[in-house]
């Protein structure tokens, strides 16, 4: 029986996310990061690979990602909301057409308290995708612009330490080497999302091919991950299901970030809304019904009209709400309805 056990994901507390980002940006400038990225390019890994040598390509990729991370607005998605995001994501249609107003920040880094996706490697190990970063890129030139989206997995420190021990290192040496030469997260894969692109171009060729700027450049697995990211962005917008609070950096950490050229903005924590609804009970429910748990009721997303003459449409969460006492245990069922019903045409 294959062993699909992967790296154990122990998410940091929201207040520690800025330190994780700072460590990750530092790591991108190290020799181990360059070696790992160049080796991955040499082996044909990744979806977006610069058309140059692996060594030069690694420098370009790491520098581009560094510029995004230092400017990124930080988001932390709690475990309960991560489950809802994952449940909602498959129902999103493939007609993307995303525009700048559809993302919660033009440059961002979002950490999930539970994996947002996972897959099994060729060696049978499960890889958990636990974070995503996004922003502009200097590596792809286009008239419309777009987002480079990077997916991050939880670093498998246990496997790294076992490898070091097998090479003759002591337990202490293996621990020290693993932490010094790796960050908490590992760059896994990436997508390029042109603004307004409504379909994806899946790249099946290991030797690569030029990017078609009219389509989303993705792999077969990552296009599904993009649905989850899209759902996560939607859940960041104001709605009755979630609430977003800000975790501010301590003064000393804020000053250190500013000296390092890193954005000192607070962490936006997306969590379950604890605000009691002021709406009356629904008439089709018996009065006096006792509910001992707190659970979400059928959240859905519609294309809401907005803009001049209300001719534009945007995905907006509506009708998602929580039932049960505010302080009751939370229960998440396996199904959350996400409905995208186009407005009916006149005369129909």
ZALOTI-209253 format. One line per field, with one value per residue (C-alpha): residue in one letter; x, y, z; residue number from 1. Coordinates in Angstrom, 3 decimals. Layout:
BEGIN
aa = (a,...)
east = (X,...)
north = (Y,...)
up = (Z,...)
i = (NUM,...)
END
This chain:
BEGIN
aa = (x,x,x,x,x,x,x,x,x,x,x,x,x,x,x,x,x,x,x,x,x,x,x,x,x,x,x,x,x,x,x,x,x,x,x,x,x,x,x,x,x,x,x,x,x,x,x,x,x,x,x,x,x,x,x,x,x,x,x,x,x,x,x,x,x,x,x,x,x,x,x,x,x,x,x,x,x,x,x,x,x,x,x,x,x,x,x,x,x,x,x,x,x,x,x,x,x,x,x,x,x,x,x,x,x,x,x,x,x,x,x,x,x,x,x,x,x,x,x,x,x,x,x,x,x,x,x,x,x,x,x,x,x,x,x,x,x,x,x,x,x,x,x,x,x,x,x,x,x,x,x,x,x,x,x,x,x,x,x,x,x,x,x,x,x,x,x,x,x,x,x,x,x,x,x,x,x,x,x,x,x,x,x,x,x,x,x,x,x,x,x,x,x,x,x,x,x,x,x,x,x,x,x,x,x,x,x,x,x,x,x,x,x,x,x,x,x,x,x,x,x,x,x,x,x,x,x,x,x,x,x,x,x,x,x,x,x,x,x,x,x,x,x,x,x,x,x,x,x,x,x,x,x,x,x,x,x,x,x,x,x,x,x,x,x,x,x,x,x,x,x,x,x,x,x,x,x,x,x,x,x,x,x,x,x,x,x,x,x,x,x,x,x,x,x,x,x,x,x,x,x,x,x,x,x,x,x,x,x,x,x,x,x,x,x,x,x,x,x,x,x,x,x,x,x,x,x,x,x,x,x,x,x,x,x,x,x,x,x,x,x,x,x,x,x,x,x,x)
east = (0.000,1.509,2.449,0.776,1.856,3.233,4.761,2.889,1.362,1.370,0.230,1.626,-0.646,-1.770,0.552,3.525,2.707,4.832,7.878,7.223,7.027,10.240,12.078,10.734,11.912,15.352,15.495,14.756,18.085,20.161,22.365,20.246,17.128,18.978,20.278,16.820,15.121,17.793,17.606,13.811,14.105,16.748,14.351,11.495,9.417,7.032,4.577,6.286,9.942,12.073,13.576,17.192,19.636,18.409,20.873,19.768,16.132,16.410,17.761,14.913,12.200,13.519,14.026,10.541,8.943,10.983,9.597,6.061,6.477,8.021,5.043,2.345,-0.697,-0.880,-4.024,-4.629,-7.567,-8.674,-9.335,-13.134,-13.151,-10.578,-13.016,-15.820,-13.582,-12.611,-16.222,-17.343,-14.507,-15.580,-18.845,-17.146,-17.504,-14.468,-15.513,-12.929,-12.666,-11.046,-10.242,-8.209,-11.339,-11.891,-8.844,-8.660,-5.207,-3.144,-0.189,-0.914,0.206,-2.512,-1.799,-4.365,-4.642,-5.485,-4.186,-6.025,-5.019,-2.863,-1.421,0.675,4.197,5.692,7.329,3.949,4.355,1.468,2.264,0.057,-0.425,-0.895,-0.261,-0.517,1.098,0.168,1.054,2.518,5.566,8.483,8.981,5.869,5.086,1.556,-0.721,-3.456,-1.282,-2.192,-1.216,1.595,0.274,2.677,1.589,3.535,3.694,4.578,8.279,8.878,11.541,11.299,12.288,15.118,16.491,16.263,18.245,20.908,21.105,21.523,24.491,26.180,25.006,24.179,20.652,21.710,23.521,20.543,18.177,20.443,21.047,17.357,16.369,19.274,18.896,15.104,12.166,8.877,7.316,8.560,7.797,5.664,4.123,2.729,0.100,-0.085,-3.563,-4.004,-6.694,-9.923,-8.777,-11.794,-10.136,-7.002,-4.168,-2.960,0.712,1.243,4.704,7.659,9.946,7.635,5.986,5.502,2.730,-0.476,-1.321,-5.020,-5.344,-4.530,-1.208,-1.635,-1.100,-3.843,-3.615,-3.070,-6.158,-8.194,-6.122,-6.949,-10.646,-9.855,-7.824,-10.666,-13.138,-10.761,-10.663,-14.469,-14.712,-12.451,-15.114,-17.698,-20.356,-22.432,-20.422,-16.978,-15.422,-12.024,-10.011,-6.534,-3.554,-1.100,2.638,4.405,6.307,9.759,8.752,7.130,10.307,12.440,10.173,10.385,14.189,14.209,11.890,9.018,5.423,4.499,0.747,-1.309,-2.389,-5.981,-7.464,-10.473,-12.539,-16.060,-18.387,-19.498,-21.988,-25.494,-27.949,-30.707,-33.034,-36.181,-36.541,-37.802,-41.532,-41.188,-39.291,-41.128,-40.951,-39.004,-36.608,-33.517,-30.143,-27.134,-24.431,-23.475,-23.405,-23.438,-26.614,-26.374,-24.040,-24.064,-22.506,-24.314,-23.328,-24.497,-25.120,-23.055,-21.426,-22.838,-26.376,-25.787,-24.397,-21.395,-21.414,-19.262,-19.299,-20.724,-21.450,-25.081,-27.428,-24.646,-25.379,-24.804,-27.448,-27.177,-25.867,-22.830,-20.805,-21.910,-19.524,-19.116,-20.180,-19.117,-20.991,-19.555,-21.659,-21.889,-23.895,-22.178,-24.550,-23.684,-26.920,-26.665,-29.319,-32.377,-32.738,-35.665,-38.716,-37.653)
north = (0.000,3.394,5.792,9.133,10.777,14.239,17.101,17.954,21.441,23.396,26.900,29.868,32.206,35.213,37.531,35.410,35.597,38.755,36.943,33.962,36.308,38.055,34.731,33.608,36.769,36.385,32.762,33.677,35.514,32.574,30.114,27.089,28.736,29.378,25.804,24.327,26.519,25.921,22.170,22.256,24.132,21.717,18.837,20.551,21.251,24.152,25.702,29.022,28.616,31.466,30.742,30.849,28.673,27.119,29.226,32.490,31.449,30.774,34.278,35.795,33.782,34.371,38.090,38.476,36.621,38.631,41.886,40.567,39.246,42.378,44.443,41.876,42.513,39.580,37.465,34.670,32.313,30.345,26.592,26.907,29.343,27.265,24.340,26.525,27.939,24.439,23.271,26.267,26.287,23.386,25.150,28.168,28.193,28.258,31.554,33.479,36.973,38.292,41.989,44.019,44.823,41.090,40.593,41.774,43.326,43.872,42.176,39.641,36.640,34.382,31.667,28.950,27.366,24.097,22.968,24.617,21.751,18.653,16.125,12.943,12.993,10.247,8.775,8.449,11.369,13.799,17.483,20.055,23.465,25.915,29.391,31.472,34.734,36.951,40.201,41.710,40.331,41.748,38.441,38.608,41.664,42.268,45.173,44.038,42.973,40.245,38.328,35.892,33.449,31.273,28.244,27.297,23.904,23.081,22.238,18.593,19.140,15.519,14.222,16.758,15.702,12.007,12.709,14.542,11.704,9.159,11.223,10.886,14.030,13.871,14.615,18.113,18.768,17.537,19.811,22.830,22.245,21.714,25.008,27.038,25.932,25.936,28.186,27.124,27.078,25.655,27.113,24.446,25.765,28.864,30.303,33.382,34.967,37.688,40.211,39.309,35.850,33.533,30.194,28.282,26.959,23.742,23.083,19.324,19.557,18.926,20.981,23.987,26.255,30.016,31.563,32.535,35.860,35.542,32.499,31.539,29.657,26.727,23.032,20.435,20.444,24.161,25.259,23.520,25.313,28.604,27.960,27.667,30.889,32.636,31.420,32.619,36.072,36.158,35.170,38.144,40.542,41.847,39.201,37.719,34.504,35.877,38.795,40.327,41.730,43.243,41.952,44.846,44.352,45.247,48.518,46.898,44.429,47.199,49.272,46.278,45.566,49.173,49.109,45.927,47.448,45.107,46.308,46.806,46.618,44.572,40.976,40.658,37.657,36.099,34.122,33.047,35.965,36.064,38.871,37.799,38.390,40.932,39.256,37.568,33.803,32.311,31.644,28.109,27.022,26.024,28.632,27.854,25.509,24.784,24.721,23.550,24.075,26.912,26.087,27.841,27.801,27.630,30.482,31.221,33.641,35.563,37.954,41.222,44.213,47.358,50.257,52.691,51.685,48.529,46.896,45.285,42.131,40.940,37.804,38.684,36.388,36.655,34.924,33.079,33.187,31.291,29.509,28.762,30.526,32.748,30.865,27.344,24.760,25.187,22.383,22.394,19.930,18.434,20.507,24.259,25.483,27.997,29.157,31.440,32.142,34.663,37.377,36.444,38.155,40.468,38.555,35.257)
up = (0.000,-0.963,1.790,1.024,4.262,3.577,5.490,8.660,8.308,11.546,10.580,12.486,14.373,12.331,14.264,13.129,9.429,8.869,10.303,8.014,5.006,6.094,6.410,3.034,1.261,2.838,1.686,-1.946,-2.097,-0.814,-2.660,-1.602,-3.087,-6.354,-6.493,-5.796,-8.428,-11.078,-10.458,-10.817,-14.112,-15.368,-14.683,-16.500,-13.404,-13.060,-15.489,-16.291,-17.217,-18.632,-22.037,-20.894,-18.965,-15.692,-13.713,-15.304,-15.184,-11.450,-10.834,-12.852,-11.106,-7.591,-8.150,-9.608,-6.683,-4.176,-5.582,-5.181,-1.647,-0.150,-1.362,-0.637,1.503,3.947,4.343,6.834,6.174,9.225,9.139,9.131,6.234,4.323,4.424,3.071,0.341,-0.789,-0.780,-2.818,-5.362,-7.651,-8.461,-9.965,-13.730,-16.011,-17.578,-15.614,-17.084,-13.893,-13.669,-11.122,-9.107,-8.527,-6.289,-2.660,-3.244,-6.374,-4.674,-1.979,0.035,1.469,4.025,4.761,8.209,6.447,3.034,0.149,-2.175,-2.254,-4.686,-4.587,-6.011,-8.140,-5.028,-3.303,-0.895,-0.450,-0.963,0.782,-0.857,2.008,0.592,-2.554,-3.606,-6.523,-8.237,-11.362,-13.125,-15.070,-16.920,-19.115,-21.203,-22.451,-23.274,-20.902,-17.944,-15.498,-12.381,-11.724,-9.100,-7.111,-5.080,-1.944,-0.226,3.362,3.514,4.417,7.076,8.252,4.812,4.536,7.914,7.011,3.847,5.866,8.395,5.592,4.373,7.784,9.594,13.282,14.473,15.578,12.287,10.265,12.195,11.796,8.088,7.330,8.978,7.601,3.982,3.692,4.459,6.046,2.578,-0.718,-4.149,-5.861,-9.078,-10.753,-13.099,-15.278,-15.327,-17.978,-17.099,-18.843,-19.981,-20.141,-20.837,-19.853,-21.976,-20.339,-21.060,-21.517,-23.073,-20.729,-22.979,-22.700,-25.226,-25.628,-23.511,-25.299,-23.652,-24.457,-22.165,-18.587,-18.564,-16.186,-15.602,-15.311,-11.510,-10.961,-12.891,-10.170,-7.536,-9.251,-8.615,-4.909,-4.972,-6.816,-4.180,-1.456,-3.008,-3.134,0.528,1.348,0.101,2.592,3.218,6.032,6.300,7.108,8.881,8.253,11.126,11.153,13.122,13.416,13.626,16.878,16.637,16.569,13.846,11.833,12.002,10.982,8.016,6.851,7.049,4.957,2.352,3.278,3.499,7.197,6.571,9.065,8.445,7.275,9.095,7.339,9.842,10.736,11.346,14.968,14.411,15.331,12.505,13.038,10.507,11.870,11.808,8.538,8.504,7.160,10.280,13.467,16.174,19.295,17.459,19.545,17.757,19.760,17.114,14.772,11.060,7.680,5.630,1.846,0.903,-2.809,-5.254,-7.967,-10.692,-9.209,-11.417,-10.856,-12.668,-15.259,-16.084,-14.032,-17.163,-15.481,-13.353,-10.482,-8.357,-4.954,-1.989,-0.913,1.523,3.291,6.993,10.198,12.252,15.940,19.026,18.503,21.128,20.098,18.551,14.787,12.459,8.804,6.581,3.419,1.036,0.599,-2.351,-4.604,-7.308,-10.193,-12.046,-14.889,-14.843,-16.893,-20.219,-20.874,-22.036,-20.497)
i = (1,2,3,4,5,6,7,8,9,10,11,12,13,14,15,16,17,18,19,20,21,22,23,24,25,26,27,28,29,30,31,32,33,34,35,36,37,38,39,40,41,42,43,44,45,46,47,48,49,50,51,52,53,54,55,56,57,58,59,60,61,62,63,64,65,66,67,68,69,70,71,72,73,74,75,76,77,78,79,80,81,82,83,84,85,86,87,88,89,90,91,92,93,94,95,96,97,98,99,100,101,102,103,104,105,106,107,108,109,110,111,112,113,114,115,116,117,118,119,120,121,122,123,124,125,126,127,128,129,130,131,132,133,134,135,136,137,138,139,140,141,142,143,144,145,146,147,148,149,150,151,152,153,154,155,156,157,158,159,160,161,162,163,164,165,166,167,168,169,170,171,172,173,174,175,176,177,178,179,180,181,182,183,184,185,186,187,188,189,190,191,192,193,194,195,196,197,198,199,200,201,202,203,204,205,206,207,208,209,210,211,212,213,214,215,216,217,218,219,220,221,222,223,224,225,226,227,228,229,230,231,232,233,234,235,236,237,238,239,240,241,242,243,244,245,246,247,248,249,250,251,252,253,254,255,256,257,258,259,260,261,262,263,264,265,266,267,268,269,270,271,272,273,274,275,276,277,278,279,280,281,282,283,284,285,286,287,288,289,290,291,292,293,294,295,296,297,298,299,300,301,302,303,304,305,306,307,308,309,310,311,312,313,314,315,316,317,318,319,320,321,322,323,324,325,326,327,328,329,330,331,332,333,334,335,336,337,338,339,340,341,342,343,344,345,346,347,348)
END
